[in-house]
Amino acid sequence: MPRRTLLAMLLGLWAVGTAAQDLGDIQIHGFVTQGFLFSSNNNYLTMQSSQGSLQWTESAISVSDPLTDNLRVGMQLHMYQMGQIGGPNVVVDWASGDYKVNDQLGFRAGKVKVPAGLFNDSQDVDSLFLWVLLPQSMYGDDNRDFDLALEGGELYGGFNLGKRGGRLQYRGYLGESRLDEHGGYVLQMAEYGLTFLTPPSGRDFGGDVRWRSPWEGLTVGISPQSQALDGTGLQGSLHMPPAFMLAYYAEWKKGKWYLAGEYWRTPLYPVLTIEGTAIAVPLDQRAWYPMVSYRVAKKLQVGSYYSHYVNKAGDTSQPANYSKDWVVSGRYDFNEYFYGKLEGHFLHGTGLGYYATEI
């Protein structure tokens, strides 16, 4: 594994979004995307990117129905293939009932989205973003299905703080998270020699508080989360005691400009037991990014971000313990249903997105 890895990626993502179909009060939305990835050195996200790869396909369909003025139900089915991750299986991204008492209080139950940082609960809607890949230090595409939602419930609402105080919004959740059996974490454990018939799971709880300031376009917030995992595999087991993650974020929207930044810290202490031997894999993950974008014209948007990740529990001079990613991106909307994206990554370090069998 090289000490420094320069990865120049050129990614094109074409997407088609279906029109929302109005069947009475039922709303149906969907999308299909096809990506292409090429890297100058090493393979990335389990795809054969050093040879150029089209093995990146994704589609989803969501249905929602407002049963009453206060009660809404909905769900989203999702399929994706990214190299060895995903596959032809259709999974339930989220499925929930949502009862809103008033602007201050609401409830959701089922498989509900997890609010973490700016984008975690919206990362399944590609059409919202300029970027082909959101910062992988926080929103890893190889584990998106696991990060997106949990089985449980959520409490949410907001309060106006007066004309000069803006608005405070809150969300709190509790439930069980289960690793995606076709996701990156399960694949990494298989590289250690540990496989599972049933993916590890554990209690997950946390929340999000964000302040929409009285200054136009400015939002700041914080997302705490506690998560544990346990599972027994064919060769042993995984135990991860509750780990506490804390994310801070801010964004500013003004005219054609968009600026955002986040900082996350996630200390983890997983222990793999394989054929009677315990292997501790301590992680102290710290990640941050600034991003900026500008709408050049109604159909054209450009932007850039720098994503920085380091594992402080390891030797930070080694490339396996860091990732530094400079990104430039462009998006063109041909019409309201069809768009294309082109993105380049200049990446140092192998701390994220690389797999031992694919380097």
Contacts in CASP RR format, 6 or more apart in sequence:
PFRMAT RR
TARGET T0000
AUTHOR 0000-0000-0000
METHOD contacts of the structure
MODEL  1
MPRRTLLAMLLGLWAVGTAAQDLGDIQIHGFVTQGFLFSSNNNYLTMQSS
QGSLQWTESAISVSDPLTDNLRVGMQLHMYQMGQIGGPNVVVDWASGDYK
VNDQLGFRAGKVKVPAGLFNDSQDVDSLFLWVLLPQSMYGDDNRDFDLAL
EGGELYGGFNLGKRGGRLQYRGYLGESRLDEHGGYVLQMAEYGLTFLTPP
SGRDFGGDVRWRSPWEGLTVGISPQSQALDGTGLQGSLHMPPAFMLAYYA
EWKKGKWYLAGEYWRTPLYPVLTIEGTAIAVPLDQRAWYPMVSYRVAKKL
QVGSYYSHYVNKAGDTSQPANYSKDWVVSGRYDFNEYFYGKLEGHFLHGT
GLGYYATEI
1 319 0 8 1.000
1 320 0 8 1.000
1 350 0 8 1.000
1 359 0 8 1.000
2 41 0 8 1.000
2 42 0 8 1.000
2 319 0 8 1.000
2 350 0 8 1.000
3 318 0 8 1.000
3 319 0 8 1.000
4 319 0 8 1.000
4 348 0 8 1.000
4 349 0 8 1.000
5 41 0 8 1.000
5 42 0 8 1.000
5 319 0 8 1.000
5 347 0 8 1.000
5 348 0 8 1.000
5 349 0 8 1.000
5 350 0 8 1.000
6 40 0 8 1.000
6 41 0 8 1.000
6 346 0 8 1.000
6 347 0 8 1.000
6 348 0 8 1.000
7 39 0 8 1.000
7 40 0 8 1.000
7 41 0 8 1.000
7 42 0 8 1.000
7 44 0 8 1.000
7 345 0 8 1.000
7 346 0 8 1.000
7 347 0 8 1.000
8 39 0 8 1.000
8 40 0 8 1.000
8 41 0 8 1.000
8 344 0 8 1.000
8 345 0 8 1.000
8 346 0 8 1.000
9 37 0 8 1.000
9 38 0 8 1.000
9 39 0 8 1.000
9 44 0 8 1.000
9 49 0 8 1.000
9 343 0 8 1.000
9 344 0 8 1.000
9 345 0 8 1.000
9 347 0 8 1.000
10 37 0 8 1.000
10 38 0 8 1.000
10 342 0 8 1.000
10 343 0 8 1.000
10 344 0 8 1.000
11 35 0 8 1.000
11 36 0 8 1.000
11 37 0 8 1.000
11 38 0 8 1.000
11 132 0 8 1.000
11 133 0 8 1.000
11 341 0 8 1.000
11 342 0 8 1.000
11 343 0 8 1.000
11 344 0 8 1.000
11 345 0 8 1.000
12 35 0 8 1.000
12 36 0 8 1.000
12 37 0 8 1.000
12 132 0 8 1.000
12 340 0 8 1.000
12 341 0 8 1.000
12 342 0 8 1.000
12 343 0 8 1.000
13 33 0 8 1.000
13 34 0 8 1.000
13 35 0 8 1.000
13 36 0 8 1.000
13 126 0 8 1.000
13 132 0 8 1.000
13 340 0 8 1.000
13 341 0 8 1.000
13 343 0 8 1.000
14 33 0 8 1.000
14 34 0 8 1.000
14 35 0 8 1.000
14 338 0 8 1.000
14 339 0 8 1.000
14 340 0 8 1.000
14 341 0 8 1.000
15 31 0 8 1.000
15 32 0 8 1.000
15 33 0 8 1.000
15 34 0 8 1.000
15 126 0 8 1.000
15 127 0 8 1.000
15 338 0 8 1.000
15 339 0 8 1.000
15 340 0 8 1.000
15 341 0 8 1.000
16 31 0 8 1.000
16 32 0 8 1.000
16 33 0 8 1.000
16 337 0 8 1.000
16 338 0 8 1.000
17 29 0 8 1.000
17 30 0 8 1.000
17 31 0 8 1.000
17 32 0 8 1.000
17 127 0 8 1.000
17 337 0 8 1.000
17 338 0 8 1.000
18 28 0 8 1.000
18 29 0 8 1.000
18 30 0 8 1.000
18 31 0 8 1.000
18 61 0 8 1.000
18 337 0 8 1.000
19 337 0 8 1.000
20 27 0 8 1.000
20 28 0 8 1.000
20 29 0 8 1.000
21 27 0 8 1.000
21 28 0 8 1.000
25 65 0 8 1.000
25 66 0 8 1.000
26 63 0 8 1.000
26 64 0 8 1.000
26 65 0 8 1.000
27 63 0 8 1.000
27 64 0 8 1.000
27 65 0 8 1.000
28 61 0 8 1.000
28 62 0 8 1.000
28 63 0 8 1.000
29 61 0 8 1.000
29 62 0 8 1.000
30 59 0 8 1.000
30 60 0 8 1.000
30 61 0 8 1.000
30 62 0 8 1.000
31 58 0 8 1.000
31 59 0 8 1.000
31 60 0 8 1.000
31 125 0 8 1.000
31 126 0 8 1.000
31 127 0 8 1.000
32 58 0 8 1.000
32 59 0 8 1.000
33 57 0 8 1.000
33 58 0 8 1.000
33 59 0 8 1.000
33 126 0 8 1.000
34 54 0 8 1.000
34 56 0 8 1.000
34 57 0 8 1.000
35 54 0 8 1.000
35 56 0 8 1.000
35 57 0 8 1.000
35 132 0 8 1.000
36 52 0 8 1.000
36 53 0 8 1.000
36 54 0 8 1.000
36 56 0 8 1.000
37 44 0 8 1.000
37 45 0 8 1.000
37 47 0 8 1.000
37 49 0 8 1.000
37 52 0 8 1.000
37 53 0 8 1.000
37 56 0 8 1.000
38 49 0 8 1.000
38 50 0 8 1.000
38 52 0 8 1.000
38 53 0 8 1.000
39 49 0 8 1.000
39 50 0 8 1.000
39 52 0 8 1.000
40 50 0 8 1.000
41 50 0 8 1.000
42 49 0 8 1.000
42 50 0 8 1.000
42 350 0 8 1.000
42 354 0 8 1.000
42 358 0 8 1.000
42 359 0 8 1.000
43 49 0 8 1.000
43 50 0 8 1.000
43 354 0 8 1.000
43 355 0 8 1.000
43 358 0 8 1.000
43 359 0 8 1.000
44 347 0 8 1.000
44 353 0 8 1.000
44 354 0 8 1.000
44 358 0 8 1.000
45 82 0 8 1.000
45 83 0 8 1.000
45 85 0 8 1.000
45 141 0 8 1.000
45 142 0 8 1.000
45 353 0 8 1.000
46 82 0 8 1.000
46 83 0 8 1.000
46 84 0 8 1.000
46 85 0 8 1.000
46 142 0 8 1.000
46 184 0 8 1.000
46 187 0 8 1.000
46 355 0 8 1.000
46 358 0 8 1.000
47 53 0 8 1.000
47 55 0 8 1.000
47 56 0 8 1.000
47 82 0 8 1.000
47 83 0 8 1.000
47 358 0 8 1.000
48 55 0 8 1.000
48 83 0 8 1.000
48 358 0 8 1.000
53 83 0 8 1.000
55 81 0 8 1.000
55 82 0 8 1.000
55 83 0 8 1.000
56 81 0 8 1.000
56 82 0 8 1.000
56 83 0 8 1.000
57 80 0 8 1.000
57 81 0 8 1.000
58 78 0 8 1.000
58 79 0 8 1.000
58 80 0 8 1.000
58 81 0 8 1.000
58 82 0 8 1.000
58 126 0 8 1.000
59 78 0 8 1.000
59 79 0 8 1.000
59 80 0 8 1.000
60 76 0 8 1.000
60 77 0 8 1.000
60 78 0 8 1.000
60 79 0 8 1.000
60 93 0 8 1.000
60 124 0 8 1.000
61 76 0 8 1.000
61 77 0 8 1.000
62 74 0 8 1.000
62 75 0 8 1.000
62 76 0 8 1.000
62 77 0 8 1.000
62 93 0 8 1.000
63 74 0 8 1.000
63 75 0 8 1.000
63 76 0 8 1.000
64 72 0 8 1.000
64 73 0 8 1.000
64 74 0 8 1.000
64 75 0 8 1.000
65 72 0 8 1.000
65 73 0 8 1.000
65 74 0 8 1.000
66 72 0 8 1.000
67 73 0 8 1.000
70 99 0 8 1.000
70 100 0 8 1.000
70 101 0 8 1.000
71 97 0 8 1.000
71 98 0 8 1.000
71 99 0 8 1.000
71 100 0 8 1.000
72 97 0 8 1.000
72 98 0 8 1.000
72 100 0 8 1.000
73 96 0 8 1.000
73 97 0 8 1.000
73 98 0 8 1.000
74 95 0 8 1.000
74 96 0 8 1.000
74 97 0 8 1.000
74 98 0 8 1.000
75 92 0 8 1.000
75 93 0 8 1.000
75 94 0 8 1.000
75 95 0 8 1.000
75 96 0 8 1.000
76 92 0 8 1.000
76 93 0 8 1.000
76 94 0 8 1.000
76 95 0 8 1.000
76 124 0 8 1.000
77 90 0 8 1.000
77 91 0 8 1.000
77 92 0 8 1.000
77 93 0 8 1.000
78 90 0 8 1.000
78 91 0 8 1.000
78 92 0 8 1.000
78 93 0 8 1.000
78 124 0 8 1.000
78 145 0 8 1.000
79 87 0 8 1.000
79 88 0 8 1.000
79 89 0 8 1.000
79 90 0 8 1.000
79 91 0 8 1.000
80 86 0 8 1.000
80 87 0 8 1.000
81 87 0 8 1.000
81 88 0 8 1.000
82 141 0 8 1.000
82 142 0 8 1.000
84 187 0 8 1.000
84 355 0 8 1.000
84 358 0 8 1.000
85 142 0 8 1.000
85 182 0 8 1.000
85 183 0 8 1.000
85 184 0 8 1.000
85 187 0 8 1.000
86 145 0 8 1.000
86 180 0 8 1.000
86 182 0 8 1.000
86 183 0 8 1.000
87 182 0 8 1.000
89 182 0 8 1.000
91 145 0 8 1.000
91 180 0 8 1.000
92 111 0 8 1.000
93 111 0 8 1.000
93 124 0 8 1.000
93 145 0 8 1.000
93 148 0 8 1.000
93 149 0 8 1.000
94 111 0 8 1.000
94 112 0 8 1.000
94 113 0 8 1.000
94 148 0 8 1.000
94 149 0 8 1.000
95 110 0 8 1.000
95 111 0 8 1.000
96 108 0 8 1.000
96 109 0 8 1.000
96 110 0 8 1.000
96 111 0 8 1.000
96 112 0 8 1.000
96 153 0 8 1.000
97 108 0 8 1.000
97 109 0 8 1.000
97 110 0 8 1.000
98 106 0 8 1.000
98 107 0 8 1.000
98 108 0 8 1.000
99 106 0 8 1.000
99 107 0 8 1.000
99 108 0 8 1.000
100 106 0 8 1.000
101 107 0 8 1.000
103 157 0 8 1.000
103 158 0 8 1.000
104 157 0 8 1.000
104 158 0 8 1.000
104 159 0 8 1.000
105 155 0 8 1.000
105 156 0 8 1.000
105 157 0 8 1.000
106 155 0 8 1.000
106 156 0 8 1.000
106 157 0 8 1.000
107 153 0 8 1.000
107 154 0 8 1.000
107 155 0 8 1.000
107 156 0 8 1.000
108 153 0 8 1.000
108 154 0 8 1.000
108 156 0 8 1.000
109 152 0 8 1.000
109 153 0 8 1.000
109 154 0 8 1.000
110 151 0 8 1.000
110 152 0 8 1.000
110 153 0 8 1.000
111 149 0 8 1.000
111 150 0 8 1.000
111 151 0 8 1.000
111 152 0 8 1.000
112 149 0 8 1.000
112 150 0 8 1.000
112 152 0 8 1.000
112 153 0 8 1.000
112 154 0 8 1.000
112 173 0 8 1.000
113 120 0 8 1.000
113 121 0 8 1.000
113 148 0 8 1.000
113 149 0 8 1.000
114 120 0 8 1.000
114 121 0 8 1.000
114 147 0 8 1.000
114 148 0 8 1.000
114 149 0 8 1.000
114 150 0 8 1.000
114 173 0 8 1.000
114 177 0 8 1.000
114 204 0 8 1.000
114 225 0 8 1.000
115 121 0 8 1.000
115 171 0 8 1.000
115 172 0 8 1.000
115 173 0 8 1.000
115 207 0 8 1.000
115 208 0 8 1.000
115 223 0 8 1.000
116 147 0 8 1.000
116 208 0 8 1.000
116 223 0 8 1.000
116 225 0 8 1.000
116 245 0 8 1.000
116 247 0 8 1.000
117 138 0 8 1.000
117 208 0 8 1.000
117 221 0 8 1.000
117 223 0 8 1.000
117 247 0 8 1.000
117 249 0 8 1.000
117 262 0 8 1.000
117 264 0 8 1.000
118 249 0 8 1.000
118 251 0 8 1.000
118 260 0 8 1.000
118 261 0 8 1.000
118 262 0 8 1.000
119 129 0 8 1.000
119 134 0 8 1.000
119 138 0 8 1.000
119 139 0 8 1.000
120 138 0 8 1.000
120 139 0 8 1.000
120 147 0 8 1.000
120 148 0 8 1.000
120 223 0 8 1.000
121 148 0 8 1.000
122 128 0 8 1.000
123 134 0 8 1.000
123 139 0 8 1.000
123 144 0 8 1.000
123 147 0 8 1.000
123 148 0 8 1.000
124 144 0 8 1.000
124 148 0 8 1.000
127 339 0 8 1.000
130 293 0 8 1.000
130 301 0 8 1.000
130 302 0 8 1.000
130 303 0 8 1.000
130 329 0 8 1.000
130 330 0 8 1.000
130 331 0 8 1.000
130 341 0 8 1.000
131 305 0 8 1.000
131 327 0 8 1.000
131 329 0 8 1.000
131 341 0 8 1.000
131 343 0 8 1.000
132 329 0 8 1.000
132 341 0 8 1.000
132 342 0 8 1.000
132 343 0 8 1.000
133 141 0 8 1.000
133 327 0 8 1.000
133 343 0 8 1.000
133 345 0 8 1.000
134 140 0 8 1.000
134 141 0 8 1.000
135 262 0 8 1.000
135 287 0 8 1.000
135 289 0 8 1.000
135 291 0 8 1.000
135 305 0 8 1.000
135 307 0 8 1.000
135 325 0 8 1.000
136 307 0 8 1.000
136 309 0 8 1.000
136 323 0 8 1.000
136 325 0 8 1.000
136 352 0 8 1.000
136 353 0 8 1.000
137 264 0 8 1.000
137 287 0 8 1.000
137 288 0 8 1.000
137 289 0 8 1.000
137 307 0 8 1.000
137 308 0 8 1.000
137 309 0 8 1.000
137 323 0 8 1.000
137 325 0 8 1.000
137 352 0 8 1.000
138 247 0 8 1.000
138 262 0 8 1.000
138 264 0 8 1.000
138 287 0 8 1.000
138 289 0 8 1.000
138 307 0 8 1.000
139 147 0 8 1.000
140 147 0 8 1.000
140 352 0 8 1.000
140 353 0 8 1.000
142 183 0 8 1.000
142 184 0 8 1.000
142 187 0 8 1.000
142 353 0 8 1.000
143 180 0 8 1.000
143 183 0 8 1.000
143 184 0 8 1.000
143 185 0 8 1.000
145 180 0 8 1.000
145 182 0 8 1.000
145 183 0 8 1.000
146 177 0 8 1.000
146 178 0 8 1.000
146 179 0 8 1.000
146 180 0 8 1.000
146 183 0 8 1.000
146 185 0 8 1.000
150 173 0 8 1.000
150 175 0 8 1.000
150 176 0 8 1.000
150 177 0 8 1.000
150 204 0 8 1.000
151 175 0 8 1.000
151 176 0 8 1.000
151 177 0 8 1.000
151 178 0 8 1.000
152 173 0 8 1.000
152 174 0 8 1.000
152 175 0 8 1.000
152 176 0 8 1.000
153 173 0 8 1.000
153 174 0 8 1.000
153 175 0 8 1.000
154 171 0 8 1.000
154 172 0 8 1.000
154 173 0 8 1.000
155 171 0 8 1.000
155 172 0 8 1.000
155 173 0 8 1.000
156 169 0 8 1.000
156 170 0 8 1.000
156 171 0 8 1.000
156 172 0 8 1.000
157 169 0 8 1.000
157 170 0 8 1.000
157 171 0 8 1.000
158 167 0 8 1.000
158 168 0 8 1.000
158 169 0 8 1.000
158 170 0 8 1.000
159 167 0 8 1.000
159 168 0 8 1.000
160 166 0 8 1.000
160 167 0 8 1.000
161 167 0 8 1.000
161 168 0 8 1.000
163 214 0 8 1.000
164 214 0 8 1.000
165 213 0 8 1.000
165 214 0 8 1.000
166 211 0 8 1.000
166 212 0 8 1.000
166 213 0 8 1.000
166 214 0 8 1.000
167 211 0 8 1.000
167 212 0 8 1.000
168 209 0 8 1.000
168 210 0 8 1.000
168 211 0 8 1.000
168 212 0 8 1.000
169 208 0 8 1.000
169 209 0 8 1.000
169 210 0 8 1.000
169 211 0 8 1.000
169 212 0 8 1.000
170 207 0 8 1.000
170 208 0 8 1.000
170 209 0 8 1.000
171 207 0 8 1.000
171 208 0 8 1.000
171 209 0 8 1.000
172 205 0 8 1.000
172 206 0 8 1.000
172 207 0 8 1.000
172 208 0 8 1.000
173 204 0 8 1.000
173 205 0 8 1.000
173 206 0 8 1.000
173 207 0 8 1.000
174 203 0 8 1.000
174 204 0 8 1.000
174 205 0 8 1.000
174 206 0 8 1.000
175 203 0 8 1.000
175 204 0 8 1.000
175 205 0 8 1.000
176 201 0 8 1.000
176 202 0 8 1.000
176 203 0 8 1.000
176 204 0 8 1.000
177 201 0 8 1.000
177 202 0 8 1.000
177 204 0 8 1.000
177 227 0 8 1.000
177 229 0 8 1.000
178 199 0 8 1.000
178 200 0 8 1.000
178 201 0 8 1.000
178 202 0 8 1.000
179 185 0 8 1.000
179 186 0 8 1.000
179 199 0 8 1.000
179 200 0 8 1.000
179 201 0 8 1.000
179 229 0 8 1.000
180 186 0 8 1.000
180 199 0 8 1.000
181 196 0 8 1.000
181 199 0 8 1.000
184 355 0 8 1.000
186 196 0 8 1.000
186 199 0 8 1.000
187 355 0 8 1.000
188 355 0 8 1.000
189 195 0 8 1.000
189 196 0 8 1.000
189 238 0 8 1.000
189 272 0 8 1.000
191 355 0 8 1.000
191 356 0 8 1.000
191 357 0 8 1.000
192 272 0 8 1.000
192 274 0 8 1.000
192 279 0 8 1.000
193 235 0 8 1.000
193 274 0 8 1.000
194 233 0 8 1.000
194 234 0 8 1.000
194 235 0 8 1.000
194 236 0 8 1.000
194 237 0 8 1.000
194 238 0 8 1.000
194 272 0 8 1.000
194 274 0 8 1.000
195 233 0 8 1.000
195 234 0 8 1.000
195 235 0 8 1.000
196 231 0 8 1.000
196 232 0 8 1.000
196 233 0 8 1.000
196 234 0 8 1.000
197 233 0 8 1.000
197 234 0 8 1.000
198 231 0 8 1.000
199 231 0 8 1.000
200 229 0 8 1.000
200 230 0 8 1.000
200 231 0 8 1.000
200 238 0 8 1.000
200 240 0 8 1.000
201 229 0 8 1.000
201 230 0 8 1.000
201 231 0 8 1.000
202 227 0 8 1.000
202 228 0 8 1.000
202 229 0 8 1.000
202 230 0 8 1.000
203 226 0 8 1.000
203 227 0 8 1.000
203 228 0 8 1.000
203 242 0 8 1.000
204 225 0 8 1.000
204 226 0 8 1.000
204 227 0 8 1.000
204 228 0 8 1.000
205 225 0 8 1.000
205 226 0 8 1.000
206 223 0 8 1.000
206 224 0 8 1.000
206 225 0 8 1.000
206 226 0 8 1.000
207 223 0 8 1.000
207 224 0 8 1.000
207 225 0 8 1.000
208 221 0 8 1.000
208 222 0 8 1.000
208 223 0 8 1.000
209 221 0 8 1.000
209 222 0 8 1.000
209 223 0 8 1.000
210 219 0 8 1.000
210 220 0 8 1.000
210 221 0 8 1.000
210 222 0 8 1.000
211 219 0 8 1.000
211 220 0 8 1.000
211 221 0 8 1.000
212 218 0 8 1.000
212 219 0 8 1.000
213 219 0 8 1.000
213 220 0 8 1.000
216 254 0 8 1.000
217 251 0 8 1.000
217 252 0 8 1.000
217 253 0 8 1.000
217 254 0 8 1.000
218 250 0 8 1.000
218 251 0 8 1.000
218 252 0 8 1.000
219 250 0 8 1.000
219 251 0 8 1.000
219 252 0 8 1.000
220 249 0 8 1.000
220 250 0 8 1.000
221 248 0 8 1.000
221 249 0 8 1.000
221 250 0 8 1.000
222 246 0 8 1.000
222 247 0 8 1.000
222 248 0 8 1.000
222 249 0 8 1.000
223 245 0 8 1.000
223 246 0 8 1.000
223 247 0 8 1.000
223 249 0 8 1.000
224 244 0 8 1.000
224 245 0 8 1.000
224 246 0 8 1.000
224 247 0 8 1.000
225 244 0 8 1.000
225 245 0 8 1.000
225 246 0 8 1.000
225 247 0 8 1.000
226 242 0 8 1.000
226 243 0 8 1.000
226 244 0 8 1.000
226 245 0 8 1.000
227 240 0 8 1.000
227 242 0 8 1.000
227 243 0 8 1.000
227 245 0 8 1.000
228 240 0 8 1.000
228 241 0 8 1.000
228 242 0 8 1.000
228 243 0 8 1.000
229 238 0 8 1.000
229 239 0 8 1.000
229 240 0 8 1.000
229 270 0 8 1.000
230 237 0 8 1.000
230 238 0 8 1.000
230 239 0 8 1.000
230 240 0 8 1.000
231 237 0 8 1.000
231 238 0 8 1.000
231 239 0 8 1.000
235 274 0 8 1.000
235 275 0 8 1.000
236 272 0 8 1.000
236 273 0 8 1.000
236 274 0 8 1.000
236 275 0 8 1.000
236 276 0 8 1.000
237 272 0 8 1.000
237 273 0 8 1.000
238 270 0 8 1.000
238 271 0 8 1.000
238 272 0 8 1.000
238 273 0 8 1.000
239 270 0 8 1.000
239 271 0 8 1.000
239 273 0 8 1.000
240 268 0 8 1.000
240 269 0 8 1.000
240 270 0 8 1.000
240 271 0 8 1.000
241 269 0 8 1.000
243 266 0 8 1.000
243 267 0 8 1.000
243 268 0 8 1.000
243 269 0 8 1.000
244 267 0 8 1.000
245 264 0 8 1.000
245 265 0 8 1.000
245 266 0 8 1.000
246 264 0 8 1.000
246 265 0 8 1.000
247 262 0 8 1.000
247 263 0 8 1.000
247 264 0 8 1.000
248 262 0 8 1.000
248 263 0 8 1.000
248 264 0 8 1.000
249 260 0 8 1.000
249 261 0 8 1.000
249 262 0 8 1.000
249 263 0 8 1.000
250 260 0 8 1.000
250 261 0 8 1.000
250 262 0 8 1.000
251 258 0 8 1.000
251 259 0 8 1.000
251 260 0 8 1.000
251 261 0 8 1.000
252 258 0 8 1.000
252 259 0 8 1.000
252 260 0 8 1.000
255 295 0 8 1.000
256 294 0 8 1.000
256 295 0 8 1.000
256 296 0 8 1.000
257 292 0 8 1.000
257 293 0 8 1.000
257 294 0 8 1.000
258 291 0 8 1.000
258 292 0 8 1.000
258 293 0 8 1.000
258 294 0 8 1.000
259 290 0 8 1.000
259 291 0 8 1.000
259 292 0 8 1.000
260 290 0 8 1.000
260 291 0 8 1.000
261 288 0 8 1.000
261 289 0 8 1.000
261 290 0 8 1.000
261 291 0 8 1.000
262 287 0 8 1.000
262 288 0 8 1.000
262 289 0 8 1.000
263 286 0 8 1.000
263 287 0 8 1.000
263 288 0 8 1.000
264 285 0 8 1.000
264 286 0 8 1.000
264 287 0 8 1.000
264 288 0 8 1.000
265 284 0 8 1.000
265 285 0 8 1.000
265 286 0 8 1.000
265 287 0 8 1.000
266 283 0 8 1.000
266 285 0 8 1.000
266 286 0 8 1.000
266 287 0 8 1.000
267 283 0 8 1.000
267 284 0 8 1.000
267 285 0 8 1.000
267 313 0 8 1.000
268 282 0 8 1.000
268 283 0 8 1.000
268 284 0 8 1.000
268 285 0 8 1.000
269 280 0 8 1.000
269 282 0 8 1.000
269 283 0 8 1.000
270 280 0 8 1.000
270 281 0 8 1.000
270 283 0 8 1.000
271 278 0 8 1.000
271 279 0 8 1.000
271 280 0 8 1.000
271 281 0 8 1.000
272 278 0 8 1.000
272 279 0 8 1.000
272 281 0 8 1.000
273 279 0 8 1.000
282 313 0 8 1.000
282 314 0 8 1.000
283 311 0 8 1.000
283 313 0 8 1.000
284 311 0 8 1.000
284 312 0 8 1.000
284 313 0 8 1.000
284 314 0 8 1.000
285 309 0 8 1.000
285 310 0 8 1.000
285 311 0 8 1.000
285 312 0 8 1.000
286 309 0 8 1.000
286 310 0 8 1.000
286 311 0 8 1.000
286 312 0 8 1.000
287 307 0 8 1.000
287 308 0 8 1.000
287 309 0 8 1.000
287 310 0 8 1.000
288 307 0 8 1.000
288 308 0 8 1.000
289 305 0 8 1.000
289 306 0 8 1.000
289 307 0 8 1.000
289 308 0 8 1.000
290 305 0 8 1.000
290 306 0 8 1.000
291 303 0 8 1.000
291 304 0 8 1.000
291 305 0 8 1.000
291 306 0 8 1.000
292 303 0 8 1.000
292 304 0 8 1.000
292 305 0 8 1.000
293 301 0 8 1.000
293 302 0 8 1.000
293 303 0 8 1.000
293 304 0 8 1.000
293 329 0 8 1.000
294 301 0 8 1.000
294 302 0 8 1.000
294 303 0 8 1.000
295 301 0 8 1.000
296 302 0 8 1.000
298 333 0 8 1.000
299 332 0 8 1.000
299 333 0 8 1.000
299 334 0 8 1.000
300 330 0 8 1.000
300 331 0 8 1.000
300 332 0 8 1.000
300 333 0 8 1.000
301 330 0 8 1.000
301 331 0 8 1.000
302 328 0 8 1.000
302 329 0 8 1.000
302 330 0 8 1.000
302 331 0 8 1.000
303 328 0 8 1.000
303 329 0 8 1.000
303 330 0 8 1.000
304 326 0 8 1.000
304 327 0 8 1.000
304 328 0 8 1.000
304 329 0 8 1.000
305 327 0 8 1.000
306 324 0 8 1.000
306 325 0 8 1.000
306 326 0 8 1.000
306 327 0 8 1.000
307 323 0 8 1.000
307 324 0 8 1.000
307 325 0 8 1.000
307 327 0 8 1.000
308 323 0 8 1.000
308 324 0 8 1.000
308 325 0 8 1.000
309 322 0 8 1.000
309 323 0 8 1.000
309 324 0 8 1.000
309 351 0 8 1.000
309 352 0 8 1.000
310 316 0 8 1.000
310 321 0 8 1.000
310 322 0 8 1.000
310 323 0 8 1.000
311 321 0 8 1.000
311 322 0 8 1.000
311 351 0 8 1.000
314 321 0 8 1.000
315 321 0 8 1.000
316 322 0 8 1.000
319 348 0 8 1.000
319 349 0 8 1.000
319 350 0 8 1.000
319 351 0 8 1.000
320 349 0 8 1.000
320 350 0 8 1.000
320 351 0 8 1.000
321 351 0 8 1.000
322 348 0 8 1.000
322 349 0 8 1.000
322 351 0 8 1.000
323 347 0 8 1.000
323 348 0 8 1.000
323 349 0 8 1.000
323 350 0 8 1.000
323 351 0 8 1.000
323 352 0 8 1.000
323 353 0 8 1.000
324 347 0 8 1.000
324 348 0 8 1.000
324 349 0 8 1.000
325 345 0 8 1.000
325 346 0 8 1.000
325 347 0 8 1.000
325 348 0 8 1.000
326 345 0 8 1.000
326 346 0 8 1.000
326 347 0 8 1.000
327 343 0 8 1.000
327 344 0 8 1.000
327 345 0 8 1.000
327 346 0 8 1.000
328 343 0 8 1.000
328 344 0 8 1.000
329 341 0 8 1.000
329 342 0 8 1.000
329 343 0 8 1.000
329 344 0 8 1.000
330 341 0 8 1.000
330 342 0 8 1.000
330 343 0 8 1.000
331 339 0 8 1.000
331 340 0 8 1.000
331 341 0 8 1.000
331 342 0 8 1.000
332 339 0 8 1.000
332 340 0 8 1.000
333 339 0 8 1.000
333 340 0 8 1.000
334 340 0 8 1.000
350 359 0 8 1.000
END
